[in-house]
């Protein structure tokens, strides 16, 4: 088994999670980089292509998609993959323009009950510039998450 920090996912667990990511996440070049089910957080990385940009930079829908994907995937893996978390509400604040390249999202659970979870996420570019922040409310449906 691979080494990791206290409560953090091991390299083997991350590889297993990444082997089952849905096709839409692969479109964004997304993968889970780190996380902890004990502490309720997850980091994902993404590779944005020039095709995802318009004249002013990265299209906002892709920004929202990265944030939403990380928050949902966090709820899935932190539940031991026993929950499906459709997003009920998503609020995104766009703070700086982005372009093609490498991105990192940090997602955290703010509060989780039996049927609803409140989450937040921050999106950073390769220079660690904060590009956008989001909050979301997700419904928690028991059952294995499907790709």
N, CA, C and O atoms as a GROMACS GRO file, in nm:
protein
  588
    1UNK      N    1   0.083  -0.118   0.000
    1UNK     CA    2   0.000   0.000   0.000
    1UNK      C    3   0.088   0.125   0.000
    1UNK      O    4   0.197   0.124   0.058
    2UNK      N    5   0.042   0.231  -0.064
    2UNK     CA    6   0.120   0.354  -0.074
    2UNK      C    7   0.104   0.438   0.053
    2UNK      O    8   0.006   0.424   0.126
    3UNK      N    9   0.203   0.525   0.076
    3UNK     CA   10   0.200   0.612   0.192
    3UNK      C   11   0.123   0.740   0.162
    3UNK      O   12   0.121   0.788   0.049
    4UNK      N   13   0.058   0.796   0.267
    4UNK     CA   14  -0.011   0.923   0.257
    4UNK      C   15  -0.017   0.982   0.396
    4UNK      O   16   0.020   0.917   0.494
    5UNK      N   17  -0.065   1.108   0.406
    5UNK     CA   18  -0.079   1.172   0.536
    5UNK      C   19  -0.196   1.114   0.613
    5UNK      O   20  -0.273   1.035   0.558
    6UNK      N   21  -0.210   1.152   0.740
    6UNK     CA   22  -0.319   1.099   0.822
    6UNK      C   23  -0.456   1.125   0.759
    6UNK      O   24  -0.491   1.240   0.733
    7UNK      N   25  -0.532   1.020   0.736
    7UNK     CA   26  -0.666   1.032   0.680
    7UNK      C   27  -0.673   1.060   0.532
    7UNK      O   28  -0.782   1.062   0.475
    8UNK      N   29  -0.560   1.082   0.467
    8UNK     CA   30  -0.561   1.114   0.324
    8UNK      C   31  -0.566   0.986   0.241
    8UNK      O   32  -0.523   0.879   0.284
    9UNK      N   33  -0.620   1.001   0.120
    9UNK     CA   34  -0.626   0.888   0.028
    9UNK      C   35  -0.486   0.846  -0.012
    9UNK      O   36  -0.398   0.930  -0.033
   10UNK      N   37  -0.465   0.716  -0.024
   10UNK     CA   38  -0.336   0.663  -0.068
   10UNK      C   39  -0.326   0.676  -0.220
   10UNK      O   40  -0.425   0.702  -0.288
   11UNK      N   41  -0.207   0.658  -0.271
   11UNK     CA   42  -0.184   0.659  -0.416
   11UNK      C   43  -0.269   0.551  -0.483
   11UNK      O   44  -0.324   0.574  -0.591
   12UNK      N   45  -0.279   0.434  -0.421
   12UNK     CA   46  -0.359   0.325  -0.477
   12UNK      C   47  -0.508   0.361  -0.481
   12UNK      O   48  -0.577   0.332  -0.579
   13UNK      N   49  -0.557   0.425  -0.374
   13UNK     CA   50  -0.698   0.467  -0.372
   13UNK      C   51  -0.724   0.572  -0.480
   13UNK      O   52  -0.826   0.566  -0.549
   14UNK      N   53  -0.633   0.667  -0.495
   14UNK     CA   54  -0.650   0.770  -0.598
   14UNK      C   55  -0.653   0.708  -0.737
   14UNK      O   56  -0.735   0.747  -0.820
   15UNK      N   57  -0.566   0.613  -0.763
   15UNK     CA   58  -0.564   0.545  -0.893
   15UNK      C   59  -0.697   0.472  -0.916
   15UNK      O   60  -0.749   0.473  -1.027
   16UNK      N   61  -0.750   0.409  -0.813
   16UNK     CA   62  -0.877   0.340  -0.824
   16UNK      C   63  -0.990   0.438  -0.853
   16UNK      O   64  -1.071   0.414  -0.942
   17UNK      N   65  -0.997   0.549  -0.778
   17UNK     CA   66  -1.100   0.651  -0.801
   17UNK      C   67  -1.091   0.704  -0.944
   17UNK      O   68  -1.192   0.717  -1.013
   18UNK      N   69  -0.968   0.735  -0.989
   18UNK     CA   70  -0.949   0.792  -1.122
   18UNK      C   71  -0.983   0.695  -1.234
   18UNK      O   72  -1.019   0.737  -1.344
   19UNK      N   73  -0.973   0.565  -1.207
   19UNK     CA   74  -1.006   0.466  -1.310
   19UNK      C   75  -1.157   0.462  -1.337
   19UNK      O   76  -1.200   0.405  -1.437
   20UNK      N   77  -1.237   0.521  -1.248
   20UNK     CA   78  -1.382   0.517  -1.263
   20UNK      C   79  -1.446   0.654  -1.284
   20UNK      O   80  -1.567   0.670  -1.265
   21UNK      N   81  -1.368   0.753  -1.322
   21UNK     CA   82  -1.424   0.885  -1.347
   21UNK      C   83  -1.512   0.882  -1.471
   21UNK      O   84  -1.485   0.808  -1.565
   22UNK      N   85  -1.618   0.962  -1.472
   22UNK     CA   86  -1.707   0.963  -1.588
   22UNK      C   87  -1.642   1.027  -1.711
   22UNK      O   88  -1.547   1.104  -1.698
   23UNK      N   89  -1.694   0.995  -1.830
   23UNK     CA   90  -1.636   1.049  -1.954
   23UNK      C   91  -1.628   1.202  -1.957
   23UNK      O   92  -1.532   1.257  -2.011
   24UNK      N   93  -1.726   1.271  -1.901
   24UNK     CA   94  -1.723   1.418  -1.902
   24UNK      C   95  -1.600   1.471  -1.829
   24UNK      O   96  -1.541   1.571  -1.871
   25UNK      N   97  -1.560   1.405  -1.723
   25UNK     CA   98  -1.441   1.447  -1.649
   25UNK      C   99  -1.316   1.427  -1.733
   25UNK      O  100  -1.223   1.507  -1.726
   26UNK      N  101  -1.313   1.322  -1.813
   26UNK     CA  102  -1.200   1.299  -1.903
   26UNK      C  103  -1.193   1.407  -2.010
   26UNK      O  104  -1.084   1.442  -2.055
   27UNK      N  105  -1.307   1.460  -2.052
   27UNK     CA  106  -1.309   1.568  -2.151
   27UNK      C  107  -1.232   1.688  -2.101
   27UNK      O  108  -1.165   1.756  -2.179
   28UNK      N  109  -1.240   1.715  -1.971
   28UNK     CA  110  -1.170   1.827  -1.908
   28UNK      C  111  -1.028   1.789  -1.869
   28UNK      O  112  -0.955   1.872  -1.815
   29UNK      N  113  -0.986   1.665  -1.894
   29UNK     CA  114  -0.855   1.619  -1.850
   29UNK      C  115  -0.848   1.610  -1.698
   29UNK      O  116  -0.741   1.628  -1.640
   30UNK      N  117  -0.961   1.582  -1.635
   30UNK     CA  118  -0.969   1.583  -1.490
   30UNK      C  119  -0.924   1.456  -1.424
   30UNK      O  120  -0.944   1.346  -1.475
   31UNK      N  121  -0.862   1.473  -1.306
   31UNK     CA  122  -0.830   1.358  -1.222
   31UNK      C  123  -0.820   1.403  -1.076
   31UNK      O  124  -0.791   1.518  -1.047
   32UNK      N  125  -0.846   1.308  -0.988
   32UNK     CA  126  -0.837   1.335  -0.845
   32UNK      C  127  -0.690   1.330  -0.806
   32UNK      O  128  -0.620   1.233  -0.837
   33UNK      N  129  -0.643   1.434  -0.738
   33UNK     CA  130  -0.502   1.444  -0.701
   33UNK      C  131  -0.477   1.414  -0.554
   33UNK      O  132  -0.370   1.364  -0.519
   34UNK      N  133  -0.573   1.444  -0.467
   34UNK     CA  134  -0.556   1.425  -0.323
   34UNK      C  135  -0.692   1.440  -0.256
   34UNK      O  136  -0.787   1.490  -0.317
   35UNK      N  137  -0.700   1.397  -0.132
   35UNK     CA  138  -0.822   1.416  -0.057
   35UNK      C  139  -0.822   1.338   0.072
   35UNK      O  140  -0.731   1.259   0.098
   36UNK      N  141  -0.926   1.362   0.152
   36UNK     CA  142  -0.941   1.291   0.278
   36UNK      C  143  -1.089   1.277   0.309
   36UNK      O  144  -1.160   1.377   0.320
   37UNK      N  145  -1.136   1.154   0.324
   37UNK     CA  146  -1.275   1.134   0.363
   37UNK      C  147  -1.294   1.172   0.509
   37UNK      O  148  -1.403   1.214   0.548
   38UNK      N  149  -1.191   1.157   0.591
   38UNK     CA  150  -1.200   1.194   0.733
   38UNK      C  151  -1.226   1.344   0.749
   38UNK      O  152  -1.305   1.384   0.834
   39UNK      N  153  -1.158   1.425   0.669
   39UNK     CA  154  -1.168   1.570   0.682
   39UNK      C  155  -1.262   1.634   0.579
   39UNK      O  156  -1.285   1.755   0.585
   40UNK      N  157  -1.316   1.555   0.484
   40UNK     CA  158  -1.412   1.605   0.388
   40UNK      C  159  -1.358   1.706   0.289
   40UNK      O  160  -1.414   1.814   0.273
   41UNK      N  161  -1.248   1.672   0.223
   41UNK     CA  162  -1.194   1.759   0.119
   41UNK      C  163  -1.137   1.675   0.005
   41UNK      O  164  -1.109   1.557   0.020
   42UNK      N  165  -1.122   1.741  -0.110
   42UNK     CA  166  -1.071   1.674  -0.229
   42UNK      C  167  -1.004   1.778  -0.317
   42UNK      O  168  -1.050   1.892  -0.325
   43UNK      N  169  -0.895   1.739  -0.383
   43UNK     CA  170  -0.834   1.823  -0.486
   43UNK      C  171  -0.836   1.748  -0.617
   43UNK      O  172  -0.805   1.629  -0.623
   44UNK      N  173  -0.874   1.820  -0.723
   44UNK     CA  174  -0.871   1.765  -0.858
   44UNK      C  175  -0.788   1.858  -0.945
   44UNK      O  176  -0.779   1.978  -0.920
   45UNK      N  177  -0.728   1.801  -1.048
   45UNK     CA  178  -0.657   1.880  -1.148
   45UNK      C  179  -0.728   1.863  -1.282
   45UNK      O  180  -0.792   1.761  -1.308
   46UNK      N  181  -0.716   1.964  -1.366
   46UNK     CA  182  -0.780   1.965  -1.498
   46UNK      C  183  -0.684   2.027  -1.599
   46UNK      O  184  -0.600   2.110  -1.563
   47UNK      N  185  -0.698   1.988  -1.724
   47UNK     CA  186  -0.621   2.045  -1.835
   47UNK      C  187  -0.720   2.106  -1.934
   47UNK      O  188  -0.792   2.034  -2.003
   48UNK      N  189  -0.723   2.238  -1.939
   48UNK     CA  190  -0.815   2.308  -2.029
   48UNK      C  191  -0.748   2.332  -2.164
   48UNK      O  192  -0.635   2.379  -2.173
   49UNK      N  193  -0.820   2.298  -2.268
   49UNK     CA  194  -0.769   2.307  -2.405
   49UNK      C  195  -0.806   2.442  -2.468
   49UNK      O  196  -0.901   2.506  -2.422
   50UNK      N  197  -0.733   2.487  -2.570
   50UNK     CA  198  -0.767   2.612  -2.638
   50UNK      C  199  -0.911   2.614  -2.690
   50UNK      O  200  -0.973   2.720  -2.699
   51UNK      N  201  -0.964   2.496  -2.724
   51UNK     CA  202  -1.102   2.488  -2.775
   51UNK      C  203  -1.205   2.527  -2.670
   51UNK      O  204  -1.321   2.551  -2.704
   52UNK      N  205  -1.165   2.533  -2.542
   52UNK     CA  206  -1.256   2.568  -2.434
   52UNK      C  207  -1.256   2.719  -2.406
   52UNK      O  208  -1.316   2.764  -2.309
   53UNK      N  209  -1.190   2.796  -2.493
   53UNK     CA  210  -1.176   2.940  -2.473
   53UNK      C  211  -1.249   3.018  -2.582
   53UNK      O  212  -1.272   2.968  -2.692
   54UNK      N  213  -1.286   3.141  -2.546
   54UNK     CA  214  -1.338   3.237  -2.644
   54UNK      C  215  -1.243   3.356  -2.644
   54UNK      O  216  -1.135   3.348  -2.587
   55UNK      N  217  -1.281   3.466  -2.706
   55UNK     CA  218  -1.190   3.580  -2.722
   55UNK      C  219  -1.140   3.637  -2.589
   55UNK      O  220  -1.031   3.694  -2.584
   56UNK      N  221  -1.218   3.623  -2.480
   56UNK     CA  222  -1.178   3.679  -2.351
   56UNK      C  223  -1.113   3.577  -2.258
   56UNK      O  224  -1.074   3.612  -2.146
   57UNK      N  225  -1.102   3.453  -2.303
   57UNK     CA  226  -1.038   3.351  -2.220
   57UNK      C  227  -1.125   3.228  -2.204
   57UNK      O  228  -1.211   3.199  -2.287
   58UNK      N  229  -1.101   3.157  -2.096
   58UNK     CA  230  -1.172   3.032  -2.067
   58UNK      C  231  -1.322   3.058  -2.053
   58UNK      O  232  -1.363   3.145  -1.977
   59UNK      N  233  -1.403   2.982  -2.126
   59UNK     CA  234  -1.548   2.997  -2.123
   59UNK      C  235  -1.599   2.962  -1.983
   59UNK      O  236  -1.558   2.862  -1.925
   60UNK      N  237  -1.690   3.045  -1.930
   60UNK     CA  238  -1.739   3.030  -1.793
   60UNK      C  239  -1.805   2.899  -1.761
   60UNK      O  240  -1.800   2.854  -1.647
   61UNK      N  241  -1.866   2.835  -1.860
   61UNK     CA  242  -1.929   2.706  -1.837
   61UNK      C  243  -1.828   2.598  -1.800
   61UNK      O  244  -1.858   2.509  -1.721
   62UNK      N  245  -1.708   2.607  -1.858
   62UNK     CA  246  -1.603   2.511  -1.823
   62UNK      C  247  -1.550   2.537  -1.682
   62UNK      O  248  -1.515   2.443  -1.610
   63UNK      N  249  -1.544   2.664  -1.644
   63UNK     CA  250  -1.504   2.699  -1.507
   63UNK      C  251  -1.605   2.639  -1.408
   63UNK      O  252  -1.566   2.573  -1.312
   64UNK      N  253  -1.733   2.663  -1.434
   64UNK     CA  254  -1.838   2.608  -1.348
   64UNK      C  255  -1.833   2.456  -1.346
   64UNK      O  256  -1.855   2.394  -1.242
   65UNK      N  257  -1.805   2.395  -1.462
   65UNK     CA  258  -1.798   2.250  -1.471
   65UNK      C  259  -1.687   2.191  -1.386
   65UNK      O  260  -1.706   2.089  -1.321
   66UNK      N  261  -1.570   2.256  -1.386
   66UNK     CA  262  -1.460   2.206  -1.303
   66UNK      C  263  -1.495   2.213  -1.154
   66UNK      O  264  -1.471   2.119  -1.079
   67UNK      N  265  -1.553   2.326  -1.113
   67UNK     CA  266  -1.591   2.343  -0.972
   67UNK      C  267  -1.699   2.244  -0.931
   67UNK      O  268  -1.688   2.180  -0.827
   68UNK      N  269  -1.802   2.230  -1.013
   68UNK     CA  270  -1.912   2.139  -0.983
   68UNK      C  271  -1.865   1.994  -0.980
   68UNK      O  272  -1.906   1.916  -0.894
   69UNK      N  273  -1.780   1.957  -1.076
   69UNK     CA  274  -1.727   1.821  -1.082
   69UNK      C  275  -1.650   1.787  -0.954
   69UNK      O  276  -1.669   1.679  -0.898
   70UNK      N  277  -1.564   1.878  -0.910
   70UNK     CA  278  -1.484   1.851  -0.791
   70UNK      C  279  -1.571   1.838  -0.666
   70UNK      O  280  -1.547   1.751  -0.582
   71UNK      N  281  -1.672   1.923  -0.652
   71UNK     CA  282  -1.759   1.915  -0.534
   71UNK      C  283  -1.840   1.786  -0.534
   71UNK      O  284  -1.852   1.721  -0.430
   72UNK      N  285  -1.894   1.748  -0.648
   72UNK     CA  286  -1.972   1.624  -0.656
   72UNK      C  287  -1.883   1.502  -0.633
   72UNK      O  288  -1.920   1.412  -0.557
   73UNK      N  289  -1.767   1.498  -0.698
   73UNK     CA  290  -1.678   1.384  -0.684
   73UNK      C  291  -1.630   1.372  -0.539
   73UNK      O  292  -1.612   1.261  -0.489
   74UNK      N  293  -1.610   1.486  -0.472
   74UNK     CA  294  -1.570   1.484  -0.332
   74UNK      C  295  -1.676   1.413  -0.248
   74UNK      O  296  -1.643   1.328  -0.165
   75UNK      N  297  -1.803   1.447  -0.269
   75UNK     CA  298  -1.910   1.383  -0.193
   75UNK      C  299  -1.917   1.233  -0.222
   75UNK      O  300  -1.944   1.153  -0.133
   76UNK      N  301  -1.893   1.197  -0.346
   76UNK     CA  302  -1.896   1.054  -0.383
   76UNK      C  303  -1.784   0.978  -0.312
   76UNK      O  304  -1.812   0.878  -0.245
   77UNK      N  305  -1.660   1.023  -0.326
   77UNK     CA  306  -1.549   0.945  -0.270
   77UNK      C  307  -1.544   0.955  -0.118
   77UNK      O  308  -1.505   0.859  -0.052
   78UNK      N  309  -1.583   1.069  -0.062
   78UNK     CA  310  -1.582   1.082   0.084
   78UNK      C  311  -1.692   1.000   0.150
   78UNK      O  312  -1.686   0.973   0.270
   79UNK      N  313  -1.792   0.958   0.073
   79UNK     CA  314  -1.898   0.871   0.125
   79UNK      C  315  -1.862   0.724   0.108
   79UNK      O  316  -1.943   0.636   0.139
   80UNK      N  317  -1.742   0.696   0.060
   80UNK     CA  318  -1.708   0.558   0.029
   80UNK      C  319  -1.781   0.509  -0.094
   80UNK      O  320  -1.805   0.390  -0.110
   81UNK      N  321  -1.816   0.604  -0.181
   81UNK     CA  322  -1.888   0.579  -0.306
   81UNK      C  323  -2.025   0.515  -0.281
   81UNK      O  324  -2.069   0.427  -0.356
   82UNK      N  325  -2.091   0.560  -0.174
   82UNK     CA  326  -2.225   0.509  -0.141
   82UNK      C  327  -2.334   0.612  -0.167
   82UNK      O  328  -2.452   0.585  -0.144
   83UNK      N  329  -2.296   0.732  -0.216
   83UNK     CA  330  -2.394   0.838  -0.243
   83UNK      C  331  -2.382   0.888  -0.385
   83UNK      O  332  -2.274   0.890  -0.444
   84UNK      N  333  -2.497   0.930  -0.440
   84UNK     CA  334  -2.503   1.002  -0.567
   84UNK      C  335  -2.549   1.143  -0.532
   84UNK      O  336  -2.657   1.159  -0.475
   85UNK      N  337  -2.471   1.248  -0.564
   85UNK     CA  338  -2.503   1.383  -0.519
   85UNK      C  339  -2.542   1.482  -0.631
   85UNK      O  340  -2.460   1.568  -0.666
   86UNK      N  341  -2.662   1.472  -0.687
   86UNK     CA  342  -2.696   1.572  -0.789
   86UNK      C  343  -2.698   1.713  -0.728
   86UNK      O  344  -2.743   1.734  -0.615
   87UNK      N  345  -2.648   1.808  -0.805
   87UNK     CA  346  -2.642   1.947  -0.761
   87UNK      C  347  -2.780   2.010  -0.771
   87UNK      O  348  -2.844   2.007  -0.876
   88UNK      N  349  -2.825   2.068  -0.658
   88UNK     CA  350  -2.954   2.139  -0.655
   88UNK      C  351  -2.935   2.288  -0.686
   88UNK      O  352  -3.020   2.351  -0.748
   89UNK      N  353  -2.823   2.342  -0.640
   89UNK     CA  354  -2.795   2.484  -0.661
   89UNK      C  355  -2.644   2.502  -0.670
   89UNK      O  356  -2.568   2.439  -0.596
   90UNK      N  357  -2.601   2.588  -0.762
   90UNK     CA  358  -2.459   2.616  -0.781
   90UNK      C  359  -2.443   2.766  -0.800
   90UNK      O  360  -2.507   2.826  -0.887
   91UNK      N  361  -2.357   2.828  -0.719
   91UNK     CA  362  -2.326   2.970  -0.733
   91UNK      C  363  -2.177   2.982  -0.761
   91UNK      O  364  -2.095   2.932  -0.684
   92UNK      N  365  -2.144   3.049  -0.870
   92UNK     CA  366  -2.004   3.066  -0.909
   92UNK      C  367  -1.971   3.215  -0.911
   92UNK      O  368  -2.046   3.295  -0.967
   93UNK      N  369  -1.859   3.251  -0.850
   93UNK     CA  370  -1.806   3.387  -0.858
   93UNK      C  371  -1.678   3.381  -0.941
   93UNK      O  372  -1.582   3.313  -0.904
   94UNK      N  373  -1.678   3.453  -1.053
   94UNK     CA  374  -1.563   3.456  -1.144
   94UNK      C  375  -1.474   3.572  -1.101
   94UNK      O  376  -1.518   3.687  -1.100
   95UNK      N  377  -1.348   3.543  -1.065
   95UNK     CA  378  -1.261   3.643  -1.005
   95UNK      C  379  -1.148   3.690  -1.095
   95UNK      O  380  -1.098   3.801  -1.079
   96UNK      N  381  -1.107   3.606  -1.190
   96UNK     CA  382  -0.998   3.641  -1.281
   96UNK      C  383  -1.015   3.559  -1.408
   96UNK      O  384  -1.072   3.450  -1.405
   97UNK      N  385  -0.966   3.612  -1.522
   97UNK     CA  386  -0.976   3.533  -1.645
   97UNK      C  387  -0.878   3.417  -1.645
   97UNK      O  388  -0.773   3.421  -1.580
   98UNK      N  389  -0.914   3.315  -1.718
   98UNK     CA  390  -0.825   3.200  -1.735
   98UNK      C  391  -0.805   3.173  -1.882
   98UNK      O  392  -0.868   3.237  -1.967
   99UNK      N  393  -0.720   3.080  -1.912
   99UNK     CA  394  -0.695   3.042  -2.050
   99UNK      C  395  -0.666   2.894  -2.055
   99UNK      O  396  -0.692   2.823  -1.958
  100UNK      N  397  -0.613   2.845  -2.165
  100UNK     CA  398  -0.578   2.704  -2.173
  100UNK      C  399  -0.470   2.672  -2.069
  100UNK      O  400  -0.390   2.759  -2.033
  101UNK      N  401  -0.468   2.549  -2.022
  101UNK     CA  402  -0.362   2.509  -1.930
  101UNK      C  403  -0.410   2.429  -1.811
  101UNK      O  404  -0.521   2.377  -1.808
  102UNK      N  405  -0.322   2.422  -1.713
  102UNK     CA  406  -0.342   2.339  -1.594
  102UNK      C  407  -0.419   2.416  -1.486
  102UNK      O  408  -0.390   2.532  -1.459
  103UNK      N  409  -0.517   2.348  -1.425
  103UNK     CA  410  -0.597   2.405  -1.317
  103UNK      C  411  -0.606   2.306  -1.202
  103UNK      O  412  -0.596   2.185  -1.220
  104UNK      N  413  -0.625   2.360  -1.082
  104UNK     CA  414  -0.645   2.281  -0.961
  104UNK      C  415  -0.768   2.332  -0.888
  104UNK      O  416  -0.786   2.453  -0.873
  105UNK      N  417  -0.853   2.240  -0.843
  105UNK     CA  418  -0.970   2.275  -0.765
  105UNK      C  419  -0.958   2.210  -0.628
  105UNK      O  420  -0.928   2.092  -0.617
  106UNK      N  421  -0.982   2.288  -0.525
  106UNK     CA  422  -0.991   2.238  -0.388
  106UNK      C  423  -1.138   2.248  -0.349
  106UNK      O  424  -1.197   2.356  -0.350
  107UNK      N  425  -1.198   2.133  -0.314
  107UNK     CA  426  -1.339   2.126  -0.273
  107UNK      C  427  -1.347   2.080  -0.128
  107UNK      O  428  -1.271   1.992  -0.085
  108UNK      N  429  -1.439   2.140  -0.053
  108UNK     CA  430  -1.457   2.107   0.088
  108UNK      C  431  -1.606   2.092   0.120
  108UNK      O  432  -1.691   2.155   0.057
  109UNK      N  433  -1.634   2.009   0.219
  109UNK     CA  434  -1.770   1.996   0.270
  109UNK      C  435  -1.786   2.099   0.381
  109UNK      O  436  -1.709   2.098   0.478
  110UNK      N  437  -1.885   2.187   0.369
  110UNK     CA  438  -1.915   2.282   0.477
  110UNK      C  439  -2.005   2.218   0.582
  110UNK      O  440  -1.981   2.231   0.702
  111UNK      N  441  -2.110   2.150   0.535
  111UNK     CA  442  -2.204   2.084   0.626
  111UNK      C  443  -2.272   1.973   0.549
  111UNK      O  444  -2.311   1.991   0.433
  112UNK      N  445  -2.286   1.858   0.613
  112UNK     CA  446  -2.352   1.745   0.548
  112UNK      C  447  -2.450   1.682   0.645
  112UNK      O  448  -2.416   1.648   0.758
  113UNK      N  449  -2.573   1.666   0.598
  113UNK     CA  450  -2.675   1.596   0.674
  113UNK      C  451  -2.703   1.462   0.609
  113UNK      O  452  -2.619   1.408   0.537
  114UNK      N  453  -2.822   1.409   0.636
  114UNK     CA  454  -2.858   1.278   0.578
  114UNK      C  455  -2.902   1.289   0.434
  114UNK      O  456  -2.884   1.194   0.356
  115UNK      N  457  -2.960   1.402   0.396
  115UNK     CA  458  -3.013   1.413   0.260
  115UNK      C  459  -2.961   1.533   0.180
  115UNK      O  460  -2.985   1.542   0.060
  116UNK      N  461  -2.890   1.625   0.245
  116UNK     CA  462  -2.840   1.746   0.179
  116UNK      C  463  -2.698   1.773   0.225
  116UNK      O  464  -2.663   1.748   0.341
  117UNK      N  465  -2.616   1.823   0.133
  117UNK     CA  466  -2.480   1.865   0.168
  117UNK      C  467  -2.456   2.005   0.111
  117UNK      O  468  -2.505   2.039   0.004
  118UNK      N  469  -2.380   2.083   0.185
  118UNK     CA  470  -2.338   2.216   0.142
  118UNK      C  471  -2.187   2.211   0.123
  118UNK      O  472  -2.113   2.173   0.214
  119UNK      N  473  -2.142   2.249   0.004
  119UNK     CA  474  -2.001   2.239  -0.031
  119UNK      C  475  -1.950   2.371  -0.087
  119UNK      O  476  -2.027   2.460  -0.123
  120UNK      N  477  -1.815   2.382  -0.092
  120UNK     CA  478  -1.751   2.499  -0.152
  120UNK      C  479  -1.626   2.454  -0.226
  120UNK      O  480  -1.569   2.350  -0.195
  121UNK      N  481  -1.586   2.533  -0.322
  121UNK     CA  482  -1.466   2.499  -0.399
  121UNK      C  483  -1.399   2.625  -0.450
  121UNK      O  484  -1.463   2.728  -0.471
  122UNK      N  485  -1.267   2.616  -0.470
  122UNK     CA  486  -1.187   2.724  -0.526
  122UNK      C  487  -1.106   2.669  -0.642
  122UNK      O  488  -1.052   2.558  -0.635
  123UNK      N  489  -1.098   2.747  -0.750
  123UNK     CA  490  -1.026   2.709  -0.871
  123UNK      C  491  -0.903   2.797  -0.888
  123UNK      O  492  -0.912   2.920  -0.886
  124UNK      N  493  -0.787   2.733  -0.905
  124UNK     CA  494  -0.660   2.802  -0.921
  124UNK      C  495  -0.597   2.764  -1.054
  124UNK      O  496  -0.608   2.650  -1.098
  125UNK      N  497  -0.529   2.859  -1.119
  125UNK     CA  498  -0.455   2.826  -1.240
  125UNK      C  499  -0.316   2.777  -1.204
  125UNK      O  500  -0.285   2.761  -1.086
  126UNK      N  501  -0.232   2.753  -1.304
  126UNK     CA  502  -0.098   2.698  -1.281
  126UNK      C  503  -0.010   2.791  -1.199
  126UNK      O  504   0.084   2.745  -1.135
  127UNK      N  505  -0.039   2.921  -1.201
  127UNK     CA  506   0.038   3.018  -1.122
  127UNK      C  507  -0.021   3.039  -0.982
  127UNK      O  508   0.023   3.126  -0.908
  128UNK      N  509  -0.121   2.957  -0.947
  128UNK     CA  510  -0.193   2.966  -0.818
  128UNK      C  511  -0.274   3.094  -0.804
  128UNK      O  512  -0.302   3.139  -0.693
  129UNK      N  513  -0.314   3.153  -0.918
  129UNK     CA  514  -0.407   3.265  -0.916
  129UNK      C  515  -0.546   3.210  -0.893
  129UNK      O  516  -0.587   3.114  -0.960
  130UNK      N  517  -0.620   3.269  -0.800
  130UNK     CA  518  -0.757   3.228  -0.774
  130UNK      C  519  -0.844   3.277  -0.890
  130UNK      O  520  -0.861   3.398  -0.908
  131UNK      N  521  -0.899   3.184  -0.967
  131UNK     CA  522  -0.977   3.216  -1.086
  131UNK      C  523  -1.126   3.228  -1.053
  131UNK      O  524  -1.195   3.317  -1.103
  132UNK      N  525  -1.176   3.138  -0.968
  132UNK     CA  526  -1.319   3.138  -0.935
  132UNK      C  527  -1.342   3.061  -0.805
  132UNK      O  528  -1.261   2.978  -0.763
  133UNK      N  529  -1.456   3.094  -0.743
  133UNK     CA  530  -1.499   3.023  -0.623
  133UNK      C  531  -1.645   2.983  -0.644
  133UNK      O  532  -1.717   3.046  -0.721
  134UNK      N  533  -1.686   2.877  -0.576
  134UNK     CA  534  -1.825   2.832  -0.589
  134UNK      C  535  -1.875   2.775  -0.457
  134UNK      O  536  -1.798   2.728  -0.374
  135UNK      N  537  -2.005   2.781  -0.442
  135UNK     CA  538  -2.074   2.709  -0.335
  135UNK      C  539  -2.184   2.629  -0.403
  135UNK      O  540  -2.237   2.668  -0.507
  136UNK      N  541  -2.218   2.516  -0.342
  136UNK     CA  542  -2.322   2.431  -0.400
  136UNK      C  543  -2.401   2.363  -0.289
  136UNK      O  544  -2.352   2.340  -0.179
  137UNK      N  545  -2.524   2.332  -0.324
  137UNK     CA  546  -2.611   2.249  -0.242
  137UNK      C  547  -2.638   2.124  -0.323
  137UNK      O  548  -2.678   2.132  -0.439
  138UNK      N  549  -2.616   2.008  -0.262
  138UNK     CA  550  -2.636   1.881  -0.333
  138UNK      C  551  -2.734   1.794  -0.254
  138UNK      O  552  -2.733   1.794  -0.131
  139UNK      N  553  -2.816   1.723  -0.325
  139UNK     CA  554  -2.903   1.623  -0.265
  139UNK      C  555  -2.823   1.493  -0.253
  139UNK      O  556  -2.748   1.459  -0.344
  140UNK      N  557  -2.837   1.423  -0.144
  140UNK     CA  558  -2.762   1.300  -0.123
  140UNK      C  559  -2.855   1.181  -0.141
  140UNK      O  560  -2.942   1.155  -0.058
  141UNK      N  561  -2.834   1.109  -0.250
  141UNK     CA  562  -2.917   0.992  -0.283
  141UNK      C  563  -2.834   0.866  -0.256
  141UNK      O  564  -2.727   0.849  -0.314
  142UNK      N  565  -2.883   0.778  -0.168
  142UNK     CA  566  -2.808   0.654  -0.142
  142UNK      C  567  -2.796   0.570  -0.270
  142UNK      O  568  -2.889   0.562  -0.350
  143UNK      N  569  -2.681   0.508  -0.286
  143UNK     CA  570  -2.658   0.422  -0.400
  143UNK      C  571  -2.523   0.449  -0.463
  143UNK      O  572  -2.467   0.557  -0.447
  144UNK      N  573  -2.473   0.351  -0.535
  144UNK     CA  574  -2.344   0.365  -0.602
  144UNK      C  575  -2.355   0.470  -0.711
  144UNK      O  576  -2.451   0.471  -0.788
  145UNK      N  577  -2.257   0.557  -0.717
  145UNK     CA  578  -2.252   0.658  -0.821
  145UNK      C  579  -2.220   0.591  -0.953
  145UNK      O  580  -2.128   0.510  -0.962
  146UNK      N  581  -2.295   0.625  -1.055
  146UNK     CA  582  -2.270   0.572  -1.190
  146UNK      C  583  -2.181   0.669  -1.264
  146UNK      O  584  -2.181   0.789  -1.236
  147UNK      N  585  -2.105   0.615  -1.358
  147UNK     CA  586  -2.023   0.703  -1.442
  147UNK      C  587  -2.116   0.785  -1.524
  147UNK      O  588  -2.071   0.868  -1.603
   0.00000   0.00000   0.00000
